[in-house]
Amino acid sequence: MDKKPDQSGSDRRAVCLNCIDGRAQIPAIHWIMENHGIDYVDMITEPGMNGLLADPDRPIDEIQRKIRLSIDVNKASVLVVVGHYDCRGNPVDESEHKRQLSSAVARLRKECPIPVVALWITADWTGEQVTL
């Protein structure tokens, strides 16, 4: 990761909605870079992010503002929503996390002009795309 940022703005970016848990950050970044040809990942974090986004009664205006900034200013080309094993901010089982990821992606796709994908960080701290 010794690459220097491209001052011309031609670097390839993604925006990632992830839990604040530091254990989930690096695996998500690596997976996004490897699977989407991305140079840099703009990270937006909240405890139990996928559960928060899945709840239609929770306002997400501030998260949406940050997504728009990443897309409009940094030219992010993909949005990745992450859920992870052993989430202490959203302590539900894996199947519920994946259900929440599906709901979160559906909610975000309504207004997001770029592709939105779901990522599950497994018990061995690797990423796998969730098929919705």
Contacts in CASP RR format, 6 or more apart in sequence:
PFRMAT RR
TARGET T0000
AUTHOR 0000-0000-0000
METHOD contacts of the structure
MODEL  1
MDKKPDQSGSDRRAVCLNCIDGRAQIPAIHWIMENHGIDYVDMITEPGMN
GLLADPDRPIDEIQRKIRLSIDVNKASVLVVVGHYDCRGNPVDESEHKRQ
LSSAVARLRKECPIPVVALWITADWTGEQVTL
3 39 0 8 1.000
5 11 0 8 1.000
5 40 0 8 1.000
6 39 0 8 1.000
9 75 0 8 1.000
11 39 0 8 1.000
11 40 0 8 1.000
12 36 0 8 1.000
12 37 0 8 1.000
12 38 0 8 1.000
12 39 0 8 1.000
12 40 0 8 1.000
12 77 0 8 1.000
13 38 0 8 1.000
13 39 0 8 1.000
13 40 0 8 1.000
13 41 0 8 1.000
13 42 0 8 1.000
13 70 0 8 1.000
13 74 0 8 1.000
13 75 0 8 1.000
13 76 0 8 1.000
13 77 0 8 1.000
14 32 0 8 1.000
14 36 0 8 1.000
14 38 0 8 1.000
14 40 0 8 1.000
14 41 0 8 1.000
14 42 0 8 1.000
14 76 0 8 1.000
14 77 0 8 1.000
14 78 0 8 1.000
14 79 0 8 1.000
14 80 0 8 1.000
15 41 0 8 1.000
15 42 0 8 1.000
15 44 0 8 1.000
15 66 0 8 1.000
15 67 0 8 1.000
15 70 0 8 1.000
15 71 0 8 1.000
15 74 0 8 1.000
15 76 0 8 1.000
15 78 0 8 1.000
15 79 0 8 1.000
15 80 0 8 1.000
16 28 0 8 1.000
16 29 0 8 1.000
16 32 0 8 1.000
16 41 0 8 1.000
16 42 0 8 1.000
16 43 0 8 1.000
16 44 0 8 1.000
16 79 0 8 1.000
16 80 0 8 1.000
16 81 0 8 1.000
16 82 0 8 1.000
17 44 0 8 1.000
17 45 0 8 1.000
17 46 0 8 1.000
17 49 0 8 1.000
17 50 0 8 1.000
17 53 0 8 1.000
17 63 0 8 1.000
17 67 0 8 1.000
17 79 0 8 1.000
17 80 0 8 1.000
17 81 0 8 1.000
17 82 0 8 1.000
17 104 0 8 1.000
17 108 0 8 1.000
18 24 0 8 1.000
18 25 0 8 1.000
18 28 0 8 1.000
18 43 0 8 1.000
18 44 0 8 1.000
18 45 0 8 1.000
18 49 0 8 1.000
18 82 0 8 1.000
18 83 0 8 1.000
18 84 0 8 1.000
19 45 0 8 1.000
19 46 0 8 1.000
19 47 0 8 1.000
19 48 0 8 1.000
19 49 0 8 1.000
19 50 0 8 1.000
19 82 0 8 1.000
19 83 0 8 1.000
19 84 0 8 1.000
19 87 0 8 1.000
19 89 0 8 1.000
19 90 0 8 1.000
20 45 0 8 1.000
20 46 0 8 1.000
20 47 0 8 1.000
20 48 0 8 1.000
21 47 0 8 1.000
21 84 0 8 1.000
21 87 0 8 1.000
21 88 0 8 1.000
21 89 0 8 1.000
23 84 0 8 1.000
23 86 0 8 1.000
23 121 0 8 1.000
23 125 0 8 1.000
24 82 0 8 1.000
24 83 0 8 1.000
24 84 0 8 1.000
24 87 0 8 1.000
24 121 0 8 1.000
24 125 0 8 1.000
25 43 0 8 1.000
27 121 0 8 1.000
27 125 0 8 1.000
27 126 0 8 1.000
27 127 0 8 1.000
28 41 0 8 1.000
28 80 0 8 1.000
28 82 0 8 1.000
28 119 0 8 1.000
28 121 0 8 1.000
28 127 0 8 1.000
29 41 0 8 1.000
29 43 0 8 1.000
31 119 0 8 1.000
31 126 0 8 1.000
31 127 0 8 1.000
32 38 0 8 1.000
32 41 0 8 1.000
32 78 0 8 1.000
32 80 0 8 1.000
32 119 0 8 1.000
33 39 0 8 1.000
33 41 0 8 1.000
35 129 0 8 1.000
36 77 0 8 1.000
36 78 0 8 1.000
36 80 0 8 1.000
38 77 0 8 1.000
38 78 0 8 1.000
40 74 0 8 1.000
42 66 0 8 1.000
42 70 0 8 1.000
42 74 0 8 1.000
42 76 0 8 1.000
44 63 0 8 1.000
44 66 0 8 1.000
44 67 0 8 1.000
44 70 0 8 1.000
46 52 0 8 1.000
46 63 0 8 1.000
47 88 0 8 1.000
47 89 0 8 1.000
47 90 0 8 1.000
48 83 0 8 1.000
48 87 0 8 1.000
48 89 0 8 1.000
48 90 0 8 1.000
49 81 0 8 1.000
49 82 0 8 1.000
49 83 0 8 1.000
49 90 0 8 1.000
49 104 0 8 1.000
50 81 0 8 1.000
50 82 0 8 1.000
50 83 0 8 1.000
50 90 0 8 1.000
50 97 0 8 1.000
50 100 0 8 1.000
50 101 0 8 1.000
50 104 0 8 1.000
50 118 0 8 1.000
51 90 0 8 1.000
51 92 0 8 1.000
51 97 0 8 1.000
51 100 0 8 1.000
51 104 0 8 1.000
52 58 0 8 1.000
52 60 0 8 1.000
52 90 0 8 1.000
53 60 0 8 1.000
53 63 0 8 1.000
53 81 0 8 1.000
53 100 0 8 1.000
53 103 0 8 1.000
53 104 0 8 1.000
53 107 0 8 1.000
53 108 0 8 1.000
54 99 0 8 1.000
54 100 0 8 1.000
54 101 0 8 1.000
54 103 0 8 1.000
54 104 0 8 1.000
54 107 0 8 1.000
56 107 0 8 1.000
60 107 0 8 1.000
64 111 0 8 1.000
67 79 0 8 1.000
67 108 0 8 1.000
67 112 0 8 1.000
70 76 0 8 1.000
71 79 0 8 1.000
71 112 0 8 1.000
71 113 0 8 1.000
71 114 0 8 1.000
76 114 0 8 1.000
77 114 0 8 1.000
77 115 0 8 1.000
78 114 0 8 1.000
78 115 0 8 1.000
78 116 0 8 1.000
78 117 0 8 1.000
79 108 0 8 1.000
79 112 0 8 1.000
79 114 0 8 1.000
79 115 0 8 1.000
79 116 0 8 1.000
79 117 0 8 1.000
80 116 0 8 1.000
80 117 0 8 1.000
80 118 0 8 1.000
80 119 0 8 1.000
81 101 0 8 1.000
81 104 0 8 1.000
81 105 0 8 1.000
81 108 0 8 1.000
81 116 0 8 1.000
81 117 0 8 1.000
81 118 0 8 1.000
81 119 0 8 1.000
82 118 0 8 1.000
82 119 0 8 1.000
82 120 0 8 1.000
82 121 0 8 1.000
83 90 0 8 1.000
83 97 0 8 1.000
83 100 0 8 1.000
83 101 0 8 1.000
83 118 0 8 1.000
83 119 0 8 1.000
83 120 0 8 1.000
83 121 0 8 1.000
84 97 0 8 1.000
84 120 0 8 1.000
84 121 0 8 1.000
85 94 0 8 1.000
85 120 0 8 1.000
85 121 0 8 1.000
85 122 0 8 1.000
85 123 0 8 1.000
85 125 0 8 1.000
86 123 0 8 1.000
87 97 0 8 1.000
90 97 0 8 1.000
90 100 0 8 1.000
92 100 0 8 1.000
94 120 0 8 1.000
97 120 0 8 1.000
98 118 0 8 1.000
98 120 0 8 1.000
98 130 0 8 1.000
101 118 0 8 1.000
101 119 0 8 1.000
101 120 0 8 1.000
101 130 0 8 1.000
101 132 0 8 1.000
102 118 0 8 1.000
102 130 0 8 1.000
102 132 0 8 1.000
104 118 0 8 1.000
105 116 0 8 1.000
105 117 0 8 1.000
105 118 0 8 1.000
105 132 0 8 1.000
106 132 0 8 1.000
108 116 0 8 1.000
109 116 0 8 1.000
117 129 0 8 1.000
117 130 0 8 1.000
118 129 0 8 1.000
118 130 0 8 1.000
118 132 0 8 1.000
119 127 0 8 1.000
119 128 0 8 1.000
119 129 0 8 1.000
119 130 0 8 1.000
120 127 0 8 1.000
120 128 0 8 1.000
120 129 0 8 1.000
120 130 0 8 1.000
121 127 0 8 1.000
122 128 0 8 1.000
END
